[in-house]
């Protein structure tokens, strides 16, 4: 519970930082600064996650792909595919 709360508070702090820095630095109106922070926050979190995984040697997450067997499109079987 504490870990999830800590992560949530860090996201809120990142959003606030981006709102102030981007909004003030680019002289945006409040709506533009809000939208810039709203779109920048998940992007920065994703880039940091990819960067930290590449440094630690953790493989990328598995992707779920649906596979169709034969001509019957009603039967789908999902399988794990690992990017190589």
C-alpha angles and dihedrals in degrees: 000000000000092000092053091047091049092051091048092050091049090053090050090050091049091049091050092047092051091046092055099038098042094039094048098036096050095035092235125169115252094264093051092047091049093050092046092052091043093055096036097054098065091041093055092045091051093047092048091049092051092045094049093047092051091052094047095046096239112152118243117268119273118262122220114226126183115227125198118213117210121328095314107105093181093072112070125173121192121214136179116256121193118205111232 
